[in-house]
Amino acid sequence: MGGCFSDVKGGQAAVGGGRRSAGNAVTDSSGGGQNDAVDFYFRSHGLQGLFTQVESDPMVVVYTKKNGVLQEIGRTEVILNNLNPQWIEKVSVAFHFETVQPLIFRVYDIDTKYCNIPVKTIKLSDQDFLGEASCVLSEIITKQSRSLTLCLKDGHGGSRNLGGSLTVRAEETIASRSVVEIVFRCSHLDNKDVFSKSDPFLRISRVVETGGSIPICKTEVVKDNLYPVWRPLFLSMQKFGDKASI
C-alpha cells in the first residue's frame, strides 16, 4: 500500500516487530501431548502488489486448523514497501509427535493508517489479501533443510496462483534466559546522499547450517551521520540459533 514509513527509532523497513507479542508466544492448539516447540521464520518472493505506483507493506498471519476451525497462532511484523520481504519476527508453535498439524499462512498488504499500532490489533478485514499457502507441520520439519517454499494462492479452497511464493523455515525453540548486550559503531561510511549525509542502520542476520541467513534484528536509524554509534542491542540466545547450533 506504500507511502508508509516507520519512525526513526524502529528503523525504516519494518513496523510492529522487535518485541515478542503475546500472540507469538508458543501456542498449543492440539489436544495431543506436547513434545516440543518450533519457531517459524518467513521470507517471500515475487509478491504481486495491488497498486502499480507503490509496493506493498506485507505481513504474514499464521493459523492452525482444529476440528475444521482456523485458530490464529501469530503474526510477523509489517515490512514496508517490499515485494520480496524477509521478516524478522518469528512465530512459535507447539509441536506434537504423531499428530497432524495443518498450517495456513496468509499474507496481507497492510494499510498505511495501521503502521504505528501493534500488529496484534490490526483488523485483517480492513487489509488487502495478497495470497495464502498451506501445509502440515511435518512437511517442513522432515525436510533436511527444515524449510519449505509454497506458492501463494487465492485462498478459501481456491487453487488459482496469485503470483509469488512464501518460504517457511522451522527451527527448534530454545528455552534460554541468557541475554547478550552488543554496541555497534562505524566510521568513514560512504556518503550516499546528495544534499546531506547518509542515514545508516544495521541489519543483523545469523547464518544457518543449510546455507543462507536469517535476519534477527535491526538497529535504529542514525540521521546524517557517517560515524554512527547505535544504541545498545540486547539479544537473547533464542535469536542466535536453534538447539543444534548452541
Phi and psi in degrees as GROMACS dihedral restraints (atoms count N, CA, C in turn):
[ dihedral_restraints ]
;  ai    aj    ak    al  type     phi  dphi    fc
    3     4     5     6     1    59.8    20    10
    4     5     6     7     1   172.7    20    10
    6     7     8     9     1    66.7    20    10
    7     8     9    10     1    13.4    20    10
    9    10    11    12     1  -107.2    20    10
   10    11    12    13     1   127.4    20    10
   12    13    14    15     1  -128.5    20    10
   13    14    15    16     1   130.4    20    10
   15    16    17    18     1   -77.8    20    10
   16    17    18    19     1   167.4    20    10
   18    19    20    21     1   -77.5    20    10
   19    20    21    22     1   168.0    20    10
   21    22    23    24     1   -62.2    20    10
   22    23    24    25     1   -37.7    20    10
   24    25    26    27     1   -58.9    20    10
   25    26    27    28     1   -34.7    20    10
   27    28    29    30     1   -96.4    20    10
   28    29    30    31     1     6.5    20    10
   30    31    32    33     1    86.5    20    10
   31    32    33    34     1  -177.2    20    10
   33    34    35    36     1  -116.8    20    10
   34    35    36    37     1     9.0    20    10
   36    37    38    39     1  -124.8    20    10
   37    38    39    40     1    -7.7    20    10
   39    40    41    42     1  -147.8    20    10
   40    41    42    43     1   148.3    20    10
   42    43    44    45     1  -131.6    20    10
   43    44    45    46     1   138.4    20    10
   45    46    47    48     1    86.5    20    10
   46    47    48    49     1     0.9    20    10
   48    49    50    51     1  -101.5    20    10
   49    50    51    52     1  -166.3    20    10
   51    52    53    54     1    94.7    20    10
   52    53    54    55     1   -44.5    20    10
   54    55    56    57     1  -113.6    20    10
   55    56    57    58     1   134.7    20    10
   57    58    59    60     1   -68.4    20    10
   58    59    60    61     1   120.3    20    10
   60    61    62    63     1   -83.7    20    10
   61    62    63    64     1   164.7    20    10
   63    64    65    66     1   -61.4    20    10
   64    65    66    67     1   -31.2    20    10
   66    67    68    69     1   -70.4    20    10
   67    68    69    70     1   -18.7    20    10
   69    70    71    72     1  -102.9    20    10
   70    71    72    73     1    10.4    20    10
   72    73    74    75     1   -69.8    20    10
   73    74    75    76     1   164.2    20    10
   75    76    77    78     1   -57.6    20    10
   76    77    78    79     1   124.1    20    10
   78    79    80    81     1  -110.5    20    10
   79    80    81    82     1   127.8    20    10
   81    82    83    84     1  -105.4    20    10
   82    83    84    85     1   105.1    20    10
   84    85    86    87     1  -114.5    20    10
   85    86    87    88     1    12.8    20    10
   87    88    89    90     1  -114.7    20    10
   88    89    90    91     1   153.0    20    10
   90    91    92    93     1   -83.1    20    10
   91    92    93    94     1    -8.3    20    10
   93    94    95    96     1   -80.5    20    10
   94    95    96    97     1   177.2    20    10
   96    97    98    99     1   -74.5    20    10
   97    98    99   100     1   134.6    20    10
   99   100   101   102     1   -76.3    20    10
  100   101   102   103     1   134.7    20    10
  102   103   104   105     1  -111.4    20    10
  103   104   105   106     1   -38.9    20    10
  105   106   107   108     1  -164.4    20    10
  106   107   108   109     1  -173.0    20    10
  108   109   110   111     1  -140.2    20    10
  109   110   111   112     1   151.0    20    10
  111   112   113   114     1  -127.9    20    10
  112   113   114   115     1   151.1    20    10
  114   115   116   117     1  -104.6    20    10
  115   116   117   118     1   135.3    20    10
  117   118   119   120     1  -102.7    20    10
  118   119   120   121     1   133.5    20    10
  120   121   122   123     1  -117.5    20    10
  121   122   123   124     1   146.7    20    10
  123   124   125   126     1  -130.4    20    10
  124   125   126   127     1   145.6    20    10
  126   127   128   129     1  -145.9    20    10
  127   128   129   130     1   154.3    20    10
  129   130   131   132     1  -133.6    20    10
  130   131   132   133     1   156.1    20    10
  132   133   134   135     1  -140.2    20    10
  133   134   135   136     1   136.0    20    10
  135   136   137   138     1    72.0    20    10
  136   137   138   139     1    31.4    20    10
  138   139   140   141     1   -59.5    20    10
  139   140   141   142     1   143.9    20    10
  141   142   143   144     1   -96.1    20    10
  142   143   144   145     1   104.9    20    10
  144   145   146   147     1   -65.1    20    10
  145   146   147   148     1   148.4    20    10
  147   148   149   150     1   -82.6    20    10
  148   149   150   151     1   -14.4    20    10
  150   151   152   153     1  -127.5    20    10
  151   152   153   154     1   135.4    20    10
  153   154   155   156     1   -75.5    20    10
  154   155   156   157     1   -25.2    20    10
  156   157   158   159     1   -80.7    20    10
  157   158   159   160     1   -27.0    20    10
  159   160   161   162     1  -134.8    20    10
  160   161   162   163     1   160.2    20    10
  162   163   164   165     1   -90.1    20    10
  163   164   165   166     1   167.2    20    10
  165   166   167   168     1   -83.5    20    10
  166   167   168   169     1   164.7    20    10
  168   169   170   171     1  -117.0    20    10
  169   170   171   172     1    81.5    20    10
  171   172   173   174     1   -82.6    20    10
  172   173   174   175     1   151.7    20    10
  174   175   176   177     1  -141.3    20    10
  175   176   177   178     1   143.4    20    10
  177   178   179   180     1  -102.7    20    10
  178   179   180   181     1   135.3    20    10
  180   181   182   183     1  -117.6    20    10
  181   182   183   184     1   130.8    20    10
  183   184   185   186     1  -108.9    20    10
  184   185   186   187     1   133.8    20    10
  186   187   188   189     1  -127.6    20    10
  187   188   189   190     1   155.6    20    10
  189   190   191   192     1  -118.9    20    10
  190   191   192   193     1   164.7    20    10
  192   193   194   195     1  -121.0    20    10
  193   194   195   196     1   125.4    20    10
  195   196   197   198     1  -130.3    20    10
  196   197   198   199     1   122.5    20    10
  198   199   200   201     1    54.6    20    10
  199   200   201   202     1    37.6    20    10
  201   202   203   204     1    78.8    20    10
  202   203   204   205     1     3.2    20    10
  204   205   206   207     1  -112.7    20    10
  205   206   207   208     1   132.4    20    10
  207   208   209   210     1   -75.0    20    10
  208   209   210   211     1   136.5    20    10
  210   211   212   213     1  -127.3    20    10
  211   212   213   214     1   124.0    20    10
  213   214   215   216     1   -71.6    20    10
  214   215   216   217     1   135.7    20    10
  216   217   218   219     1   -99.5    20    10
  217   218   219   220     1   -46.0    20    10
  219   220   221   222     1  -178.1    20    10
  220   221   222   223     1   175.5    20    10
  222   223   224   225     1  -135.3    20    10
  223   224   225   226     1   148.8    20    10
  225   226   227   228     1   -82.6    20    10
  226   227   228   229     1   179.4    20    10
  228   229   230   231     1   -76.0    20    10
  229   230   231   232     1   173.8    20    10
  231   232   233   234     1   -93.9    20    10
  232   233   234   235     1   129.1    20    10
  234   235   236   237     1   -98.7    20    10
  235   236   237   238     1   127.3    20    10
  237   238   239   240     1   -85.4    20    10
  238   239   240   241     1   134.6    20    10
  240   241   242   243     1    49.9    20    10
  241   242   243   244     1    60.1    20    10
  243   244   245   246     1  -152.1    20    10
  244   245   246   247     1   125.8    20    10
  246   247   248   249     1  -100.1    20    10
  247   248   249   250     1    -0.3    20    10
  249   250   251   252     1  -133.2    20    10
  250   251   252   253     1    59.6    20    10
  252   253   254   255     1   -77.5    20    10
  253   254   255   256     1   153.3    20    10
  255   256   257   258     1  -130.1    20    10
  256   257   258   259     1   110.8    20    10
  258   259   260   261     1   -82.9    20    10
  259   260   261   262     1   148.2    20    10
  261   262   263   264     1   -90.8    20    10
  262   263   264   265     1   -43.5    20    10
  264   265   266   267     1   -64.6    20    10
  265   266   267   268     1   125.9    20    10
  267   268   269   270     1   -97.1    20    10
  268   269   270   271     1   158.7    20    10
  270   271   272   273     1  -120.2    20    10
  271   272   273   274     1   127.4    20    10
  273   274   275   276     1  -105.5    20    10
  274   275   276   277     1   145.6    20    10
  276   277   278   279     1  -144.9    20    10
  277   278   279   280     1   142.6    20    10
  279   280   281   282     1   -68.6    20    10
  280   281   282   283     1   138.2    20    10
  282   283   284   285     1  -109.2    20    10
  283   284   285   286     1   131.5    20    10
  285   286   287   288     1  -119.5    20    10
  286   287   288   289     1   117.7    20    10
  288   289   290   291     1   -63.4    20    10
  289   290   291   292     1   148.3    20    10
  291   292   293   294     1    61.2    20    10
  292   293   294   295     1    20.9    20    10
  294   295   296   297     1  -127.0    20    10
  295   296   297   298     1   127.8    20    10
  297   298   299   300     1   -75.4    20    10
  298   299   300   301     1   121.4    20    10
  300   301   302   303     1  -118.3    20    10
  301   302   303   304     1    94.4    20    10
  303   304   305   306     1   -67.6    20    10
  304   305   306   307     1   140.6    20    10
  306   307   308   309     1  -126.8    20    10
  307   308   309   310     1   138.7    20    10
  309   310   311   312     1  -125.4    20    10
  310   311   312   313     1   131.3    20    10
  312   313   314   315     1  -118.0    20    10
  313   314   315   316     1   123.1    20    10
  315   316   317   318     1  -119.4    20    10
  316   317   318   319     1   134.4    20    10
  318   319   320   321     1  -108.3    20    10
  319   320   321   322     1   129.6    20    10
  321   322   323   324     1  -121.8    20    10
  322   323   324   325     1   147.7    20    10
  324   325   326   327     1   -94.3    20    10
  325   326   327   328     1   114.7    20    10
  327   328   329   330     1   -86.8    20    10
  328   329   330   331     1   131.5    20    10
  330   331   332   333     1   -64.4    20    10
  331   332   333   334     1   145.6    20    10
  333   334   335   336     1   -59.3    20    10
  334   335   336   337     1   -29.7    20    10
  336   337   338   339     1   -71.3    20    10
  337   338   339   340     1   -10.1    20    10
  339   340   341   342     1   -99.7    20    10
  340   341   342   343     1     7.4    20    10
  342   343   344   345     1   -65.4    20    10
  343   344   345   346     1   -31.1    20    10
  345   346   347   348     1  -108.8    20    10
  346   347   348   349     1    27.5    20    10
  348   349   350   351     1  -121.9    20    10
  349   350   351   352     1   158.1    20    10
  351   352   353   354     1   -57.3    20    10
  352   353   354   355     1   138.7    20    10
  354   355   356   357     1   -62.0    20    10
  355   356   357   358     1   -28.8    20    10
  357   358   359   360     1   -64.2    20    10
  358   359   360   361     1   -24.2    20    10
  360   361   362   363     1   -93.6    20    10
  361   362   363   364     1    -1.3    20    10
  363   364   365   366     1   -69.8    20    10
  364   365   366   367     1   128.8    20    10
  366   367   368   369     1   -82.9    20    10
  367   368   369   370     1   110.2    20    10
  369   370   371   372     1   -66.4    20    10
  370   371   372   373     1   -29.2    20    10
  372   373   374   375     1   -66.6    20    10
  373   374   375   376     1   -16.3    20    10
  375   376   377   378     1   -93.0    20    10
  376   377   378   379     1     0.0    20    10
  378   379   380   381     1  -104.2    20    10
  379   380   381   382     1   162.8    20    10
  381   382   383   384     1   -90.5    20    10
  382   383   384   385     1   133.6    20    10
  384   385   386   387     1   -85.1    20    10
  385   386   387   388     1   126.4    20    10
  387   388   389   390     1  -104.1    20    10
  388   389   390   391     1   -14.6    20    10
  390   391   392   393     1   150.5    20    10
  391   392   393   394     1   164.3    20    10
  393   394   395   396     1  -137.7    20    10
  394   395   396   397     1   145.3    20    10
  396   397   398   399     1  -137.7    20    10
  397   398   399   400     1   155.6    20    10
  399   400   401   402     1  -146.6    20    10
  400   401   402   403     1   156.0    20    10
  402   403   404   405     1  -166.2    20    10
  403   404   405   406     1  -176.7    20    10
  405   406   407   408     1  -109.7    20    10
  406   407   408   409     1   151.9    20    10
  408   409   410   411     1   -56.7    20    10
  409   410   411   412     1   -38.0    20    10
  411   412   413   414     1   -63.2    20    10
  412   413   414   415     1   -26.3    20    10
  414   415   416   417     1   -62.5    20    10
  415   416   417   418     1   -31.1    20    10
  417   418   419   420     1   -83.0    20    10
  418   419   420   421     1   -50.4    20    10
  420   421   422   423     1   -76.4    20    10
  421   422   423   424     1   -16.1    20    10
  423   424   425   426     1   -86.6    20    10
  424   425   426   427     1   -10.2    20    10
  426   427   428   429     1   -76.4    20    10
  427   428   429   430     1   145.3    20    10
  429   430   431   432     1   -60.9    20    10
  430   431   432   433     1   -35.5    20    10
  432   433   434   435     1   -82.5    20    10
  433   434   435   436     1    -8.0    20    10
  435   436   437   438     1    56.1    20    10
  436   437   438   439     1    28.0    20    10
  438   439   440   441     1  -139.5    20    10
  439   440   441   442     1   153.5    20    10
  441   442   443   444     1  -143.7    20    10
  442   443   444   445     1   130.8    20    10
  444   445   446   447     1  -103.8    20    10
  445   446   447   448     1   127.1    20    10
  447   448   449   450     1  -122.7    20    10
  448   449   450   451     1   143.8    20    10
  450   451   452   453     1   -79.0    20    10
  451   452   453   454     1   140.8    20    10
  453   454   455   456     1   -84.2    20    10
  454   455   456   457     1   126.7    20    10
  456   457   458   459     1  -116.3    20    10
  457   458   459   460     1   178.4    20    10
  459   460   461   462     1   -77.6    20    10
  460   461   462   463     1    -7.6    20    10
  462   463   464   465     1    81.5    20    10
  463   464   465   466     1   174.7    20    10
  465   466   467   468     1    55.9    20    10
  466   467   468   469     1    41.0    20    10
  468   469   470   471     1    85.7    20    10
  469   470   471   472     1    -3.9    20    10
  471   472   473   474     1   -74.2    20    10
  472   473   474   475     1   156.3    20    10
  474   475   476   477     1  -116.4    20    10
  475   476   477   478     1     2.3    20    10
  477   478   479   480     1   -76.6    20    10
  478   479   480   481     1   126.0    20    10
  480   481   482   483     1   -71.6    20    10
  481   482   483   484     1   132.0    20    10
  483   484   485   486     1   -94.0    20    10
  484   485   486   487     1    -3.1    20    10
  486   487   488   489     1    91.9    20    10
  487   488   489   490     1   140.7    20    10
  489   490   491   492     1    93.1    20    10
  490   491   492   493     1   162.6    20    10
  492   493   494   495     1  -137.5    20    10
  493   494   495   496     1   161.0    20    10
  495   496   497   498     1  -127.6    20    10
  496   497   498   499     1   124.2    20    10
  498   499   500   501     1  -103.8    20    10
  499   500   501   502     1   127.1    20    10
  501   502   503   504     1  -114.0    20    10
  502   503   504   505     1   126.8    20    10
  504   505   506   507     1  -116.5    20    10
  505   506   507   508     1   136.2    20    10
  507   508   509   510     1  -114.2    20    10
  508   509   510   511     1   136.3    20    10
  510   511   512   513     1  -136.7    20    10
  511   512   513   514     1   145.7    20    10
  513   514   515   516     1   -66.1    20    10
  514   515   516   517     1   132.9    20    10
  516   517   518   519     1   -66.8    20    10
  517   518   519   520     1   138.6    20    10
  519   520   521   522     1   -98.9    20    10
  520   521   522   523     1   128.8    20    10
  522   523   524   525     1   -98.6    20    10
  523   524   525   526     1    94.6    20    10
  525   526   527   528     1  -147.6    20    10
  526   527   528   529     1   141.5    20    10
  528   529   530   531     1  -103.6    20    10
  529   530   531   532     1     3.4    20    10
  531   532   533   534     1   -69.5    20    10
  532   533   534   535     1   137.3    20    10
  534   535   536   537     1  -131.4    20    10
  535   536   537   538     1   138.7    20    10
  537   538   539   540     1  -112.3    20    10
  538   539   540   541     1   133.4    20    10
  540   541   542   543     1  -100.1    20    10
  541   542   543   544     1   128.0    20    10
  543   544   545   546     1  -130.1    20    10
  544   545   546   547     1   137.5    20    10
  546   547   548   549     1  -118.7    20    10
  547   548   549   550     1   129.5    20    10
  549   550   551   552     1  -114.1    20    10
  550   551   552   553     1   145.2    20    10
  552   553   554   555     1  -146.8    20    10
  553   554   555   556     1   154.9    20    10
  555   556   557   558     1  -132.4    20    10
  556   557   558   559     1   160.7    20    10
  558   559   560   561     1  -141.5    20    10
  559   560   561   562     1   151.5    20    10
  561   562   563   564     1    55.9    20    10
  562   563   564   565     1    41.5    20    10
  564   565   566   567     1   -66.7    20    10
  565   566   567   568     1   149.6    20    10
  567   568   569   570     1   -71.9    20    10
  568   569   570   571     1   133.1    20    10
  570   571   572   573     1   -84.4    20    10
  571   572   573   574     1   120.1    20    10
  573   574   575   576     1  -102.7    20    10
  574   575   576   577     1    -7.2    20    10
  576   577   578   579     1   -97.3    20    10
  577   578   579   580     1   147.9    20    10
  579   580   581   582     1   -82.5    20    10
  580   581   582   583     1   -45.5    20    10
  582   583   584   585     1  -104.5    20    10
  583   584   585   586     1     0.5    20    10
  585   586   587   588     1  -155.6    20    10
  586   587   588   589     1  -178.3    20    10
  588   589   590   591     1   -83.1    20    10
  589   590   591   592     1   165.9    20    10
  591   592   593   594     1   -66.0    20    10
  592   593   594   595     1   158.4    20    10
  594   595   596   597     1  -115.6    20    10
  595   596   597   598     1    79.5    20    10
  597   598   599   600     1   -79.6    20    10
  598   599   600   601     1   151.6    20    10
  600   601   602   603     1  -146.8    20    10
  601   602   603   604     1   160.3    20    10
  603   604   605   606     1  -108.1    20    10
  604   605   606   607     1   136.3    20    10
  606   607   608   609     1  -114.4    20    10
  607   608   609   610     1   123.2    20    10
  609   610   611   612     1  -110.0    20    10
  610   611   612   613     1   130.0    20    10
  612   613   614   615     1  -126.6    20    10
  613   614   615   616     1   161.6    20    10
  615   616   617   618     1  -119.4    20    10
  616   617   618   619     1   148.0    20    10
  618   619   620   621     1   -81.9    20    10
  619   620   621   622     1   137.5    20    10
  621   622   623   624     1  -102.2    20    10
  622   623   624   625     1   158.9    20    10
  624   625   626   627     1   -60.4    20    10
  625   626   627   628     1   -33.8    20    10
  627   628   629   630     1   -86.0    20    10
  628   629   630   631     1     6.4    20    10
  630   631   632   633     1    99.4    20    10
  631   632   633   634     1   160.6    20    10
  633   634   635   636     1    81.8    20    10
  634   635   636   637     1  -171.8    20    10
  636   637   638   639     1  -147.3    20    10
  637   638   639   640     1   161.4    20    10
  639   640   641   642     1  -126.2    20    10
  640   641   642   643     1   124.8    20    10
  642   643   644   645     1   -68.2    20    10
  643   644   645   646     1   139.0    20    10
  645   646   647   648     1  -119.6    20    10
  646   647   648   649     1   -20.8    20    10
  648   649   650   651     1  -170.5    20    10
  649   650   651   652     1   168.2    20    10
  651   652   653   654     1  -135.7    20    10
  652   653   654   655     1   151.1    20    10
  654   655   656   657     1   -85.5    20    10
  655   656   657   658     1   175.2    20    10
  657   658   659   660     1   -75.4    20    10
  658   659   660   661     1   167.5    20    10
  660   661   662   663     1   -86.7    20    10
  661   662   663   664     1   133.5    20    10
  663   664   665   666     1  -105.2    20    10
  664   665   666   667     1   115.9    20    10
  666   667   668   669     1   -75.4    20    10
  667   668   669   670     1   138.8    20    10
  669   670   671   672     1    48.1    20    10
  670   671   672   673     1    58.9    20    10
  672   673   674   675     1  -151.4    20    10
  673   674   675   676     1   123.5    20    10
  675   676   677   678     1   -98.9    20    10
  676   677   678   679     1     0.6    20    10
  678   679   680   681     1  -130.5    20    10
  679   680   681   682     1    57.3    20    10
  681   682   683   684     1   -73.1    20    10
  682   683   684   685     1   146.5    20    10
  684   685   686   687     1  -125.0    20    10
  685   686   687   688     1   116.9    20    10
  687   688   689   690     1   -88.9    20    10
  688   689   690   691     1   157.1    20    10
  690   691   692   693     1   -62.0    20    10
  691   692   693   694     1   150.4    20    10
  693   694   695   696     1   -57.5    20    10
  694   695   696   697     1   142.2    20    10
  696   697   698   699     1  -103.0    20    10
  697   698   699   700     1   139.3    20    10
  699   700   701   702     1  -115.9    20    10
  700   701   702   703     1   107.5    20    10
  702   703   704   705     1  -111.8    20    10
  703   704   705   706     1   127.9    20    10
  705   706   707   708     1   -80.6    20    10
  706   707   708   709     1   158.6    20    10
  708   709   710   711     1   -62.8    20    10
  709   710   711   712     1   -22.5    20    10
  711   712   713   714     1   -63.0    20    10
  712   713   714   715     1   -26.7    20    10
  714   715   716   717     1   -83.6    20    10
  715   716   717   718     1   -20.5    20    10
  717   718   719   720     1   -78.0    20    10
  718   719   720   721     1   -29.0    20    10
  720   721   722   723     1   172.0    20    10
  721   722   723   724     1   179.1    20    10
  723   724   725   726     1   -90.0    20    10
  724   725   726   727     1  -179.0    20    10
  726   727   728   729     1   -63.1    20    10
  727   728   729   730     1   -29.7    20    10
  729   730   731   732     1   -71.8    20    10
  730   731   732   733     1   -21.7    20    10
  732   733   734   735     1  -105.9    20    10
  733   734   735   736     1     1.6    20    10
